[in-house]
Structures are given as structure tokens and as C-alpha cells.
Amino acid sequence: MIVCLCRAVREHDVARAIAEGASTVRALGERTGAGTDCGACACELRSALTARGLVSVPQDDAPCSGSRPMVTGVAAK
Amino acid sequence: MSDTSRSEIIRLLNEVLTAELTAINQYFLHAKILQDWGFLSLYQYVYKESIDEMKHAEMVIDRVLYLDGLPNMQRLFKVQVGETIQEIMAADLSLEDEAIPRLNAAIAVCREAGDNGTRALLEEILVSEEEHRDWLTTQLDLIERLGEKAYAAEHIREG
């Protein structure tokens, strides 16, 4: 699957970034660009982290609500 | 119909519209990817599905305007894009799996409010979404039984 359409980031790119040490949505954004434009894939990035046991999410990490977030035009900052 | 019912129905129609606009984009991109890969009969089918969603969107937009609401053309749900035929079908099925309960819930609200016009419109869309869901589950079953290679080989010619 393509995780982030805005930055053309694929599942395997996210998996590689996690293997290389990214442990938050924000860190994934810094390494791959995923989630840094419209922010709609924040939940999928979060799921990729929790699926690998990386559940600790800092308070200031990118927001995520629901399984299918709406794209409101507000980028995840 | 009370003002409260009317604004609730406009809100539900706008949520249906968001799903239709998302489906137009997701199916259109999947159609063009399938065309690029050379799976021409799948391209034709998925392209037609995208156009069907656009016709649904038009019906919903017309209805929202009729109810003196403003159709929200700004919002999209997450567009899910597959990298294989199986992923494409599964992503489209997941969209339909969310659309069908949403439509059924909105239909129940319309029936309760006595808005049979909106109810009939949503029922027409519901039947169309159920037909698409049925096609997708059949394709995923075929991929499971034949393997993706054998399934794909049957879809390189125009239908």
C-alpha cells in the first residue's frame, strides 16, 4: 500500500525507517516525509508503530483520531 | 420536517458526499494504475465505478442544495492506494465496507424524520454500492483461488 500519497511514501519505506530507529509519527515524518503535508496518514503511521510494539506516544506527537481521518487542509505540524 | 431534522440530514448527506468524493478519486487513480499496468478489462470496470461515484455525488449535491444546505466539496477521507491488484481490490472493498453501514444509518434517520425523498435517493446509492461490494468480494475470492498471476492473466484484454 501507499501510506502517504502527498509524498509518495510506501509501506516498505515506513518499515525501513522504523527499522532504522524512527519511533514516533513525527520521526517517521522527518525521515520519510510521510504525514508532513495534509496529515491524513497520521493514523496509519501510528498503526505501523504500534504494530511493532512502539506504543509510547509523546504528548506532542502528531494528532490522530479514528481509523479514517478527514483531510481538512490543515497539515500535521 | 423540523429544522433540527433538516440540519441533521444535511450533515449526514455531507458525510455521504465526503465518502463519494473520496471514492471518485481512489477508484479513478486505481483505474489509471491498472491501465498503466496493462490490465485493460479491470481498468474499464474500475473507471466506470469512479464515474458512478461521481453520479452519486451529483445526486447528493443536488439534494443538499434542495434542502438549502451547502455541499462540502472541501473534505476527503483518506485515499487508500494499493500497490498490487489484490491490495487495490482490498482497499476499494474497505471503502465500500464503511459506505454501506453509513448509508443504512442515514436511511434510518430519513425514515424517522419522514424525509422520503432523501431516503429514496440514499437507497438507490446503497444498492449501487452493494453491487460494487459484491463484485469486489468476487474478485478477491478469485484471486485467492487462482492466485494473483492467473487472475491477472485473464484481465489484460479490453472487456
gemmi code that builds the backbone of each chain (N, CA, C; Angstrom):
import gemmi

chains = {
    "A": [
        ("MET", (0.831, -1.197, 0.000), (0.000, 0.000, 0.000), (0.873, 1.256, 0.000)),
        ("ILE", (0.319, 2.303, -0.600), (0.949, 3.616, -0.488), (0.431, 4.213, 0.821)),
        ("VAL", (1.312, 4.557, 1.734), (0.872, 5.110, 3.019), (0.564, 6.597, 2.867)),
        ("CYS", (1.501, 7.334, 2.267), (1.343, 8.785, 2.138), (1.351, 9.158, 0.660)),
        ("LEU", (0.181, 9.594, 0.198), (0.020, 9.919, -1.216), (0.692, 11.259, -1.543)),
        ("CYS", (0.670, 12.182, -0.599), (1.252, 13.518, -0.839), (2.749, 13.421, -1.137)),
        ("ARG", (3.448, 12.535, -0.377), (4.904, 12.435, -0.517), (5.341, 11.109, -1.135)),
        ("ALA", (4.361, 10.345, -1.682), (4.663, 9.052, -2.323), (5.527, 8.152, -1.442)),
        ("VAL", (5.042, 7.905, -0.219), (5.773, 7.040, 0.714), (5.047, 5.698, 0.814)),
        ("ARG", (5.780, 4.606, 0.552), (5.208, 3.265, 0.564), (5.400, 2.597, 1.921)),
        ("GLU", (4.620, 1.502, 2.120), (4.720, 0.758, 3.382), (6.153, 0.355, 3.690)),
        ("HIS", (6.877, -0.105, 2.634), (8.237, -0.603, 2.914), (9.185, 0.535, 3.293)),
        ("ASP", (8.891, 1.769, 2.824), (9.712, 2.920, 3.239), (9.526, 3.181, 4.735)),
        ("VAL", (8.257, 3.059, 5.169), (7.939, 3.274, 6.590), (8.592, 2.180, 7.437)),
        ("ALA", (8.494, 0.921, 6.955), (9.084, -0.200, 7.695), (10.594, 0.004, 7.847)),
        ("ARG", (11.234, 0.468, 6.770), (12.685, 0.669, 6.816), (13.035, 1.776, 7.828)),
        ("ALA", (12.258, 2.871, 7.795), (12.529, 3.986, 8.715), (12.391, 3.539, 10.169)),
        ("ILE", (11.383, 2.678, 10.425), (11.189, 2.177, 11.797), (12.377, 1.287, 12.179)),
        ("ALA", (12.799, 0.424, 11.226), (13.950, -0.462, 11.486), (15.203, 0.369, 11.769)),
        ("GLU", (15.266, 1.540, 11.169), (16.446, 2.396, 11.364), (16.325, 3.296, 12.591)),
        ("GLY", (15.229, 3.124, 13.346), (15.154, 3.818, 14.638), (14.033, 4.823, 14.832)),
        ("ALA", (13.243, 5.113, 13.801), (12.143, 6.061, 13.994), (11.092, 5.421, 14.909)),
        ("SER", (10.686, 6.131, 15.966), (9.753, 5.511, 16.917), (8.522, 6.376, 17.189)),
        ("THR", (8.394, 7.497, 16.492), (7.194, 8.334, 16.634), (6.728, 8.743, 15.240)),
        ("VAL", (5.469, 9.201, 15.166), (4.922, 9.684, 13.901), (5.781, 10.839, 13.379)),
        ("ARG", (6.188, 11.689, 14.313), (6.999, 12.839, 13.939), (8.340, 12.400, 13.331)),
        ("ALA", (8.972, 11.409, 13.979), (10.272, 10.926, 13.485), (10.112, 10.285, 12.104)),
        ("LEU", (8.992, 9.574, 11.894), (8.734, 8.973, 10.574), (8.601, 10.076, 9.524)),
        ("GLY", (7.947, 11.165, 9.908), (7.788, 12.309, 9.005), (9.132, 12.912, 8.645)),
        ("GLU", (10.002, 13.026, 9.642), (11.325, 13.618, 9.391), (12.162, 12.744, 8.465)),
        ("ARG", (12.059, 11.400, 8.642), (12.880, 10.501, 7.835), (12.327, 10.269, 6.428)),
        ("THR", (10.974, 10.145, 6.321), (10.398, 9.733, 5.028), (9.582, 10.836, 4.348)),
        ("GLY", (9.172, 11.840, 5.114), (8.272, 12.863, 4.579), (6.811, 12.507, 4.800)),
        ("ALA", (6.531, 11.233, 5.146), (5.137, 10.794, 5.316), (4.430, 11.624, 6.377)),
        ("GLY", (3.213, 12.048, 6.073), (2.396, 12.755, 7.054), (2.735, 14.219, 7.232)),
        ("THR", (3.632, 14.744, 6.401), (4.061, 16.132, 6.622), (3.369, 17.136, 5.706)),
        ("ASP", (2.437, 16.631, 4.864), (1.718, 17.576, 4.004), (0.288, 17.732, 4.514)),
        ("CYS", (-0.651, 16.887, 4.062), (-2.042, 17.036, 4.533), (-2.266, 16.380, 5.883)),
        ("GLY", (-1.434, 15.409, 6.255), (-1.543, 14.786, 7.573), (-2.552, 13.654, 7.674)),
        ("ALA", (-3.188, 13.287, 6.556), (-4.255, 12.272, 6.601), (-3.739, 10.881, 6.962)),
        ("CYS", (-2.441, 10.614, 6.806), (-1.928, 9.265, 7.059), (-1.365, 9.108, 8.468)),
        ("ALA", (-1.557, 10.113, 9.328), (-1.001, 10.037, 10.693), (-1.438, 8.754, 11.404)),
        ("CYS", (-2.714, 8.362, 11.217), (-3.219, 7.149, 11.884), (-2.513, 5.906, 11.373)),
        ("GLU", (-2.258, 5.858, 10.063), (-1.591, 4.689, 9.501), (-0.147, 4.620, 9.984)),
        ("LEU", (0.484, 5.789, 10.129), (1.857, 5.811, 10.650), (1.856, 5.328, 12.106)),
        ("ARG", (0.857, 5.819, 12.863), (0.722, 5.402, 14.264), (0.536, 3.885, 14.343)),
        ("SER", (-0.333, 3.335, 13.451), (-0.578, 1.882, 13.452), (0.686, 1.105, 13.126)),
        ("ALA", (1.471, 1.617, 12.191), (2.724, 0.932, 11.825), (3.647, 0.857, 13.031)),
        ("LEU", (3.621, 1.898, 13.872), (4.459, 1.917, 15.075), (3.920, 0.966, 16.134)),
        ("THR", (2.607, 1.029, 16.377), (2.034, 0.178, 17.433), (2.121, -1.299, 17.048)),
        ("ALA", (2.020, -1.602, 15.742), (2.124, -2.994, 15.286), (3.496, -3.580, 15.608)),
        ("ARG", (4.492, -2.707, 15.773), (5.852, -3.182, 16.103), (6.170, -2.967, 17.574)),
        ("GLY", (5.123, -2.748, 18.366), (5.321, -2.617, 19.808), (5.824, -1.248, 20.253)),
        ("LEU", (5.881, -0.302, 19.310), (6.328, 1.049, 19.671), (5.094, 1.876, 20.028)),
        ("VAL", (4.602, 1.642, 21.249), (3.323, 2.249, 21.617), (3.453, 3.566, 22.363)),
        ("SER", (4.643, 3.862, 22.861), (4.765, 5.093, 23.641), (4.691, 6.291, 22.705)),
        ("VAL", (3.674, 7.094, 22.920), (3.465, 8.241, 22.039), (3.578, 9.531, 22.840)),
        ("PRO", (4.569, 10.344, 22.552), (4.725, 11.597, 23.294), (3.497, 12.496, 23.112)),
        ("GLN", (3.236, 13.312, 24.105), (2.103, 14.242, 24.087), (2.089, 15.134, 22.850)),
        ("ASP", (3.278, 15.519, 22.418), (3.335, 16.499, 21.316), (3.425, 15.824, 19.951)),
        ("ASP", (3.207, 14.470, 19.916), (3.280, 13.797, 18.620), (2.082, 14.196, 17.759)),
        ("ALA", (2.179, 13.916, 16.448), (1.125, 14.331, 15.512), (-0.234, 13.757, 15.920)),
        ("PRO", (-1.306, 14.537, 15.736), (-2.630, 14.085, 16.159), (-3.161, 12.963, 15.287)),
        ("CYS", (-4.011, 12.126, 15.876), (-4.607, 11.014, 15.151), (-5.919, 10.663, 15.825)),
        ("SER", (-7.019, 10.670, 15.069), (-8.292, 10.246, 15.653), (-9.092, 9.459, 14.638)),
        ("GLY", (-9.587, 8.291, 15.057), (-10.400, 7.467, 14.171), (-9.559, 6.699, 13.184)),
        ("SER", (-10.194, 5.740, 12.502), (-9.452, 4.883, 11.594), (-9.317, 5.522, 10.221)),
        ("ARG", (-10.185, 6.479, 9.919), (-10.150, 7.101, 8.601), (-10.247, 8.607, 8.795)),
        ("PRO", (-9.103, 9.229, 9.068), (-9.132, 10.651, 9.391), (-9.570, 11.489, 8.201)),
        ("MET", (-10.150, 12.614, 8.486), (-10.562, 13.508, 7.417), (-9.415, 14.432, 7.048)),
        ("VAL", (-9.354, 14.755, 5.781), (-8.366, 15.703, 5.310), (-9.037, 17.066, 5.323)),
        ("THR", (-8.572, 17.905, 6.218), (-9.242, 19.197, 6.368), (-8.446, 20.325, 5.727)),
        ("GLY", (-7.274, 19.992, 5.234), (-6.430, 21.031, 4.654), (-5.445, 21.581, 5.674)),
        ("VAL", (-5.550, 21.105, 6.920), (-4.617, 21.552, 7.960), (-3.510, 20.513, 8.071)),
        ("ALA", (-2.289, 20.898, 7.772), (-1.177, 19.950, 7.823), (-0.850, 19.599, 9.258)),
        ("ALA", (-0.423, 18.347, 9.480), (0.024, 17.937, 10.813), (1.338, 18.648, 11.097)),
        ("LYS", (1.328, 19.456, 12.104), (2.534, 20.226, 12.409), (3.325, 19.539, 13.511)),
    ],
    "B": [
        ("MET", (-40.982, 18.732, 7.982), (-39.744, 18.318, 8.651), (-39.219, 19.468, 9.521)),
        ("SER", (-38.814, 19.147, 10.761), (-38.297, 20.194, 11.659), (-36.921, 20.677, 11.194)),
        ("ASP", (-36.550, 21.890, 11.662), (-35.231, 22.449, 11.325), (-34.110, 21.550, 11.831)),
        ("THR", (-34.335, 20.960, 13.005), (-33.315, 20.065, 13.590), (-33.109, 18.851, 12.690)),
        ("SER", (-34.216, 18.240, 12.249), (-34.117, 17.079, 11.359), (-33.430, 17.459, 10.059)),
        ("ARG", (-33.818, 18.615, 9.519), (-33.268, 19.042, 8.238), (-31.752, 19.239, 8.346)),
        ("SER", (-31.295, 19.908, 9.414), (-29.846, 20.154, 9.510), (-29.100, 18.849, 9.793)),
        ("GLU", (-29.733, 17.913, 10.518), (-29.092, 16.611, 10.743), (-28.969, 15.850, 9.414)),
        ("ILE", (-30.012, 15.917, 8.588), (-29.976, 15.218, 7.294), (-28.942, 15.856, 6.363)),
        ("ILE", (-28.824, 17.178, 6.405), (-27.788, 17.848, 5.597), (-26.395, 17.393, 6.049)),
        ("ARG", (-26.223, 17.267, 7.377), (-24.925, 16.823, 7.907), (-24.610, 15.394, 7.419)),
        ("LEU", (-25.624, 14.526, 7.469), (-25.422, 13.133, 7.020), (-25.151, 13.081, 5.520)),
        ("LEU", (-25.874, 13.892, 4.752), (-25.646, 13.930, 3.296), (-24.231, 14.410, 2.991)),
        ("ASN", (-23.740, 15.377, 3.769), (-22.377, 15.860, 3.548), (-21.344, 14.788, 3.879)),
        ("GLU", (-21.649, 13.941, 4.879), (-20.727, 12.846, 5.194), (-20.733, 11.824, 4.046)),
        ("VAL", (-21.921, 11.541, 3.506), (-22.022, 10.642, 2.346), (-21.255, 11.253, 1.168)),
        ("LEU", (-21.390, 12.576, 1.004), (-20.691, 13.270, -0.094), (-19.174, 13.140, 0.056)),
        ("THR", (-18.670, 13.293, 1.286), (-17.221, 13.148, 1.529), (-16.759, 11.759, 1.077)),
        ("ALA", (-17.562, 10.742, 1.401), (-17.209, 9.369, 1.015), (-17.261, 9.195, -0.502)),
        ("GLU", (-18.252, 9.809, -1.148), (-18.362, 9.711, -2.613), (-17.167, 10.387, -3.288)),
        ("LEU", (-16.791, 11.571, -2.795), (-15.658, 12.301, -3.393), (-14.366, 11.515, -3.197)),
        ("THR", (-14.226, 10.878, -2.035), (-13.048, 10.042, -1.773), (-13.030, 8.860, -2.742)),
        ("ALA", (-14.213, 8.241, -2.926), (-14.312, 7.068, -3.802), (-14.012, 7.431, -5.255)),
        ("ILE", (-14.507, 8.591, -5.714), (-14.215, 9.032, -7.088), (-12.697, 9.023, -7.294)),
        ("ASN", (-11.981, 9.666, -6.371), (-10.524, 9.810, -6.514), (-9.800, 8.477, -6.395)),
        ("GLN", (-10.187, 7.684, -5.388), (-9.499, 6.405, -5.165), (-9.700, 5.469, -6.354)),
        ("TYR", (-10.952, 5.345, -6.832), (-11.236, 4.433, -7.945), (-10.600, 4.955, -9.234)),
        ("PHE", (-10.609, 6.270, -9.427), (-10.032, 6.822, -10.649), (-8.530, 6.556, -10.698)),
        ("LEU", (-7.854, 6.781, -9.571), (-6.404, 6.522, -9.530), (-6.126, 5.033, -9.722)),
        ("HIS", (-6.901, 4.170, -9.055), (-6.721, 2.728, -9.234), (-6.954, 2.324, -10.697)),
        ("ALA", (-7.994, 2.912, -11.331), (-8.272, 2.608, -12.743), (-7.064, 2.964, -13.614)),
        ("LYS", (-6.504, 4.147, -13.381), (-5.394, 4.600, -14.224), (-4.118, 3.793, -13.956)),
        ("ILE", (-3.927, 3.355, -12.696), (-2.780, 2.484, -12.377), (-2.954, 1.145, -13.107)),
        ("LEU", (-4.177, 0.589, -13.068), (-4.438, -0.704, -13.730), (-4.233, -0.572, -15.239)),
        ("GLN", (-4.615, 0.563, -15.809), (-4.402, 0.811, -17.243), (-2.897, 0.879, -17.541)),
        ("ASP", (-2.177, 1.554, -16.664), (-0.729, 1.690, -16.833), (-0.043, 0.322, -16.779)),
        ("TRP", (-0.554, -0.571, -15.911), (-0.001, -1.914, -15.797), (-0.429, -2.814, -16.957)),
        ("GLY", (-1.445, -2.397, -17.719), (-1.900, -3.179, -18.866), (-3.086, -4.094, -18.602)),
        ("PHE", (-3.716, -3.966, -17.434), (-4.894, -4.796, -17.119), (-6.146, -4.061, -17.587)),
        ("LEU", (-6.378, -4.164, -18.912), (-7.339, -3.260, -19.542), (-8.796, -3.521, -19.158)),
        ("SER", (-9.185, -4.796, -18.960), (-10.586, -5.020, -18.588), (-10.850, -4.559, -17.148)),
        ("LEU", (-9.843, -4.696, -16.277), (-10.006, -4.187, -14.903), (-10.054, -2.668, -14.916)),
        ("TYR", (-9.205, -2.062, -15.749), (-9.213, -0.604, -15.899), (-10.612, -0.120, -16.287)),
        ("GLN", (-11.209, -0.792, -17.289), (-12.534, -0.359, -17.757), (-13.577, -0.447, -16.649)),
        ("TYR", (-13.530, -1.529, -15.877), (-14.525, -1.719, -14.818), (-14.357, -0.676, -13.707)),
        ("VAL", (-13.104, -0.496, -13.262), (-12.854, 0.402, -12.129), (-13.089, 1.858, -12.545)),
        ("TYR", (-12.778, 2.183, -13.798), (-13.039, 3.529, -14.337), (-14.542, 3.836, -14.259)),
        ("LYS", (-15.352, 2.849, -14.683), (-16.802, 3.016, -14.662), (-17.306, 3.199, -13.223)),
        ("GLU", (-16.682, 2.478, -12.279), (-17.063, 2.642, -10.870), (-16.812, 4.071, -10.397)),
        ("SER", (-15.676, 4.643, -10.823), (-15.350, 6.018, -10.437), (-16.403, 6.992, -10.974)),
        ("ILE", (-16.791, 6.800, -12.231), (-17.809, 7.669, -12.841), (-19.151, 7.497, -12.126)),
        ("ASP", (-19.488, 6.241, -11.743), (-20.726, 6.000, -10.979), (-20.725, 6.800, -9.677)),
        ("GLU", (-19.566, 6.830, -9.015), (-19.478, 7.573, -7.750), (-19.685, 9.068, -7.998)),
        ("MET", (-19.226, 9.535, -9.153), (-19.409, 10.957, -9.472), (-20.897, 11.261, -9.679)),
        ("LYS", (-21.612, 10.306, -10.288), (-23.058, 10.489, -10.465), (-23.766, 10.490, -9.101)),
        ("HIS", (-23.298, 9.621, -8.187), (-23.865, 9.633, -6.827), (-23.599, 10.986, -6.172)),
        ("ALA", (-22.374, 11.483, -6.318), (-22.009, 12.764, -5.709), (-22.941, 13.862, -6.230)),
        ("GLU", (-23.237, 13.829, -7.518), (-24.122, 14.847, -8.098), (-25.521, 14.778, -7.470)),
        ("MET", (-26.027, 13.544, -7.289), (-27.350, 13.381, -6.667), (-27.360, 13.961, -5.253)),
        ("VAL", (-26.284, 13.684, -4.502), (-26.205, 14.158, -3.112), (-26.082, 15.687, -3.072)),
        ("ILE", (-25.249, 16.228, -3.962), (-25.063, 17.690, -4.031), (-26.404, 18.372, -4.334)),
        ("ASP", (-27.126, 17.844, -5.335), (-28.433, 18.413, -5.701), (-29.392, 18.397, -4.513)),
        ("ARG", (-29.339, 17.292, -3.750), (-30.260, 17.139, -2.616), (-29.915, 18.115, -1.491)),
        ("VAL", (-28.618, 18.270, -1.207), (-28.192, 19.209, -0.159), (-28.631, 20.624, -0.533)),
        ("LEU", (-28.465, 20.999, -1.793), (-28.864, 22.343, -2.236), (-30.384, 22.505, -2.151)),
        ("TYR", (-31.117, 21.442, -2.506), (-32.578, 21.466, -2.413), (-33.024, 21.705, -0.966)),
        ("LEU", (-32.253, 21.123, -0.012), (-32.580, 21.282, 1.416), (-32.008, 22.594, 1.985)),
        ("ASP", (-31.517, 23.469, 1.094), (-30.939, 24.763, 1.482), (-29.662, 24.631, 2.302)),
        ("GLY", (-28.923, 23.530, 2.080), (-27.623, 23.376, 2.738), (-26.514, 23.698, 1.748)),
        ("LEU", (-25.266, 23.611, 2.241), (-24.113, 23.850, 1.371), (-23.316, 22.551, 1.254)),
        ("PRO", (-23.224, 21.991, 0.041), (-22.450, 20.751, -0.124), (-20.974, 20.995, 0.184)),
        ("ASN", (-20.384, 20.148, 1.030), (-18.970, 20.317, 1.379), (-18.097, 19.566, 0.371)),
        ("MET", (-17.518, 20.334, -0.554), (-16.657, 19.759, -1.589), (-15.192, 19.802, -1.160)),
        ("GLN", (-14.936, 20.304, 0.055), (-13.579, 20.521, 0.530), (-12.960, 19.275, 1.128)),
        ("ARG", (-13.821, 18.456, 1.757), (-13.315, 17.407, 2.629), (-13.205, 16.057, 1.906)),
        ("LEU", (-12.145, 15.327, 2.213), (-11.973, 13.949, 1.718), (-11.593, 13.066, 2.896)),
        ("PHE", (-12.005, 11.784, 2.849), (-11.423, 10.815, 3.764), (-10.072, 10.405, 3.183)),
        ("LYS", (-9.341, 9.554, 3.925), (-8.038, 9.084, 3.446), (-8.206, 8.269, 2.158)),
        ("VAL", (-7.459, 8.623, 1.124), (-7.458, 7.854, -0.129), (-6.447, 6.722, 0.045)),
        ("GLN", (-6.936, 5.473, -0.096), (-6.066, 4.307, 0.117), (-5.664, 3.730, -1.229)),
        ("VAL", (-4.359, 3.696, -1.487), (-3.872, 3.258, -2.793), (-3.071, 1.971, -2.670)),
        ("GLY", (-3.493, 0.941, -3.430), (-2.808, -0.344, -3.398), (-1.638, -0.388, -4.361)),
        ("GLU", (-0.694, -1.304, -4.082), (0.468, -1.473, -4.970), (0.412, -2.785, -5.752)),
        ("THR", (-0.634, -3.600, -5.504), (-0.856, -4.820, -6.280), (-2.355, -4.877, -6.586)),
        ("ILE", (-2.756, -5.778, -7.511), (-4.179, -5.903, -7.832), (-4.965, -6.252, -6.569)),
        ("GLN", (-4.437, -7.194, -5.795), (-5.134, -7.619, -4.573), (-5.275, -6.456, -3.581)),
        ("GLU", (-4.203, -5.683, -3.418), (-4.273, -4.538, -2.499), (-5.281, -3.501, -2.983)),
        ("ILE", (-5.341, -3.304, -4.300), (-6.292, -2.345, -4.884), (-7.728, -2.774, -4.569)),
        ("MET", (-8.023, -4.060, -4.808), (-9.377, -4.577, -4.563), (-9.720, -4.502, -3.069)),
        ("ALA", (-8.755, -4.835, -2.219), (-8.997, -4.819, -0.772), (-9.225, -3.388, -0.273)),
        ("ALA", (-8.474, -2.436, -0.824), (-8.632, -1.030, -0.410), (-10.010, -0.513, -0.824)),
        ("ASP", (-10.449, -0.892, -2.037), (-11.766, -0.450, -2.515), (-12.879, -1.117, -1.707)),
        ("LEU", (-12.658, -2.392, -1.334), (-13.656, -3.098, -0.514), (-13.779, -2.425, 0.855)),
        ("SER", (-12.659, -2.002, 1.406), (-12.691, -1.362, 2.731), (-13.489, -0.056, 2.673)),
        ("LEU", (-13.387, 0.649, 1.547), (-14.173, 1.879, 1.374), (-15.675, 1.571, 1.317)),
        ("GLU", (-16.028, 0.513, 0.581), (-17.448, 0.119, 0.479), (-17.966, -0.403, 1.822)),
        ("ASP", (-17.093, -1.116, 2.550), (-17.491, -1.654, 3.853), (-17.819, -0.541, 4.847)),
        ("GLU", (-17.236, 0.644, 4.642), (-17.573, 1.777, 5.505), (-18.783, 2.525, 4.957)),
        ("ALA", (-18.935, 2.541, 3.618), (-20.023, 3.310, 2.999), (-21.394, 2.687, 3.278)),
        ("ILE", (-21.470, 1.348, 3.236), (-22.775, 0.678, 3.335), (-23.443, 0.901, 4.703)),
        ("PRO", (-22.742, 0.681, 5.832), (-23.372, 0.990, 7.133), (-23.711, 2.480, 7.278)),
        ("ARG", (-22.876, 3.363, 6.715), (-23.138, 4.798, 6.795), (-24.445, 5.133, 6.074)),
        ("LEU", (-24.649, 4.528, 4.897), (-25.875, 4.771, 4.131), (-27.089, 4.202, 4.864)),
        ("ASN", (-26.954, 2.991, 5.401), (-28.075, 2.384, 6.131), (-28.468, 3.238, 7.337)),
        ("ALA", (-27.485, 3.774, 8.041), (-27.769, 4.611, 9.213), (-28.476, 5.899, 8.784)),
        ("ALA", (-28.013, 6.502, 7.687), (-28.624, 7.749, 7.202), (-30.057, 7.494, 6.723)),
        ("ILE", (-30.284, 6.349, 6.086), (-31.624, 5.980, 5.617), (-32.586, 5.868, 6.808)),
        ("ALA", (-32.105, 5.271, 7.912), (-32.937, 5.127, 9.118), (-33.336, 6.504, 9.661)),
        ("VAL", (-32.386, 7.455, 9.662), (-32.672, 8.814, 10.143), (-33.716, 9.485, 9.241)),
        ("CYS", (-33.567, 9.308, 7.927), (-34.518, 9.910, 6.976), (-35.922, 9.332, 7.172)),
        ("ARG", (-35.990, 8.026, 7.406), (-37.299, 7.384, 7.599), (-37.961, 7.943, 8.857)),
        ("GLU", (-37.164, 8.058, 9.920), (-37.641, 8.598, 11.207), (-38.152, 10.033, 11.045)),
        ("ALA", (-37.437, 10.820, 10.227), (-37.788, 12.246, 10.050), (-38.895, 12.427, 9.008)),
        ("GLY", (-39.290, 11.354, 8.340), (-40.323, 11.460, 7.306), (-39.812, 12.099, 6.018)),
        ("ASP", (-38.475, 12.089, 5.819), (-37.899, 12.650, 4.585), (-37.714, 11.509, 3.578)),
        ("ASN", (-38.815, 11.170, 2.890), (-38.771, 10.014, 1.983), (-38.013, 10.290, 0.694)),
        ("GLY", (-37.905, 11.556, 0.325), (-37.128, 11.908, -0.869), (-35.659, 11.554, -0.678)),
        ("THR", (-35.082, 12.040, 0.453), (-33.668, 11.736, 0.736), (-33.491, 10.226, 0.950)),
        ("ARG", (-34.482, 9.615, 1.631), (-34.399, 8.169, 1.879), (-34.306, 7.398, 0.551)),
        ("ALA", (-35.180, 7.729, -0.399), (-35.197, 7.028, -1.695), (-33.874, 7.224, -2.439)),
        ("LEU", (-33.351, 8.448, -2.360), (-32.081, 8.764, -3.033), (-30.930, 7.925, -2.443)),
        ("LEU", (-30.893, 7.874, -1.096), (-29.821, 7.117, -0.440), (-29.974, 5.621, -0.688)),
        ("GLU", (-31.230, 5.154, -0.790), (-31.457, 3.732, -1.063), (-30.930, 3.354, -2.456)),
        ("GLU", (-31.118, 4.252, -3.409), (-30.614, 3.994, -4.771), (-29.085, 3.885, -4.753)),
        ("ILE", (-28.446, 4.805, -4.012), (-26.978, 4.773, -3.907), (-26.536, 3.490, -3.194)),
        ("LEU", (-27.267, 3.124, -2.128), (-26.938, 1.926, -1.348), (-26.905, 0.667, -2.225)),
        ("VAL", (-27.928, 0.501, -3.062), (-27.993, -0.690, -3.925), (-26.773, -0.728, -4.852)),
        ("SER", (-26.418, 0.434, -5.390), (-25.261, 0.517, -6.284), (-23.962, 0.154, -5.547)),
        ("GLU", (-23.820, 0.652, -4.302), (-22.607, 0.346, -3.516), (-22.557, -1.149, -3.176)),
        ("GLU", (-23.727, -1.736, -2.891), (-23.757, -3.169, -2.566), (-23.356, -4.013, -3.786)),
        ("GLU", (-23.777, -3.574, -4.976), (-23.383, -4.288, -6.198), (-21.868, -4.221, -6.400)),
        ("HIS", (-21.300, -3.025, -6.121), (-19.849, -2.873, -6.273), (-19.117, -3.738, -5.246)),
        ("ARG", (-19.650, -3.753, -3.999), (-19.043, -4.569, -2.949), (-19.064, -6.049, -3.352)),
        ("ASP", (-20.177, -6.483, -3.933), (-20.319, -7.880, -4.363), (-19.262, -8.218, -5.420)),
        ("TRP", (-19.076, -7.311, -6.384), (-18.062, -7.529, -7.429), (-16.667, -7.638, -6.807)),
        ("LEU", (-16.365, -6.746, -5.865), (-15.039, -6.747, -5.230), (-14.781, -8.031, -4.455)),
        ("THR", (-15.778, -8.507, -3.695), (-15.566, -9.747, -2.925), (-15.372, -10.928, -3.877)),
        ("THR", (-16.095, -10.917, -5.011), (-15.917, -11.979, -6.006), (-14.496, -11.954, -6.566)),
        ("GLN", (-13.986, -10.759, -6.887), (-12.633, -10.656, -7.444), (-11.598, -11.142, -6.430)),
        ("LEU", (-11.784, -10.747, -5.148), (-10.832, -11.169, -4.114), (-10.883, -12.683, -3.906)),
        ("ASP", (-12.082, -13.269, -4.014), (-12.228, -14.733, -3.948), (-11.483, -15.400, -5.098)),
        ("LEU", (-11.651, -14.848, -6.305), (-10.981, -15.413, -7.487), (-9.466, -15.337, -7.339)),
        ("ILE", (-8.976, -14.208, -6.828), (-7.529, -14.046, -6.633), (-7.026, -15.088, -5.641)),
        ("GLU", (-7.819, -15.303, -4.587), (-7.486, -16.302, -3.566), (-7.398, -17.698, -4.188)),
        ("ARG", (-8.394, -18.023, -5.041), (-8.480, -19.381, -5.584), (-7.513, -19.631, -6.733)),
        ("LEU", (-7.325, -18.619, -7.603), (-6.494, -18.819, -8.802), (-5.049, -18.390, -8.595)),
        ("GLY", (-4.822, -17.549, -7.587), (-3.531, -16.892, -7.459), (-3.583, -15.600, -8.263)),
        ("GLU", (-2.822, -14.593, -7.829), (-2.916, -13.277, -8.474), (-2.442, -13.320, -9.931)),
        ("LYS", (-1.422, -14.147, -10.216), (-0.882, -14.222, -11.587), (-1.928, -14.732, -12.571)),
        ("ALA", (-2.578, -15.855, -12.216), (-3.575, -16.450, -13.113), (-4.772, -15.515, -13.280)),
        ("TYR", (-5.185, -14.892, -12.176), (-6.301, -13.936, -12.230), (-5.932, -12.773, -13.162)),
        ("ALA", (-4.730, -12.237, -12.969), (-4.287, -11.068, -13.744), (-4.222, -11.386, -15.238)),
        ("ALA", (-3.786, -12.614, -15.561), (-3.628, -13.005, -16.969), (-4.965, -12.978, -17.710)),
        ("GLU", (-6.062, -13.140, -16.975), (-7.395, -13.110, -17.585), (-7.887, -11.679, -17.846)),
        ("HIS", (-7.122, -10.676, -17.427), (-7.625, -9.293, -17.487), (-6.745, -8.338, -18.275)),
        ("ILE", (-5.955, -8.892, -19.204), (-5.077, -7.985, -19.965), (-5.745, -7.453, -21.230)),
        ("ARG", (-6.870, -8.067, -21.645), (-7.566, -7.569, -22.840), (-8.747, -6.703, -22.446)),
        ("GLU", (-9.118, -5.808, -23.349), (-10.300, -4.971, -23.097), (-11.529, -5.859, -23.008)),
        ("GLY", (-12.462, -5.481, -22.124), (-13.657, -6.293, -21.901), (-14.714, -6.069, -22.972)),
    ],
}
model = gemmi.Model(1)
for chain_id, residues in chains.items():
    chain = gemmi.Chain(chain_id)
    for i, (resn, *xyz) in enumerate(residues, 1):
        res = gemmi.Residue()
        res.name, res.seqid = resn, gemmi.SeqId(i, " ")
        for name, pos in zip(("N", "CA", "C"), xyz):
            atom = gemmi.Atom()
            atom.name, atom.element = name, gemmi.Element(name[0])
            atom.pos, atom.b_iso = gemmi.Position(*pos), 0.0
            res.add_atom(atom)
        chain.add_residue(res)
    model.add_chain(chain)
structure = gemmi.Structure()
structure.add_model(model)
structure.setup_entities()
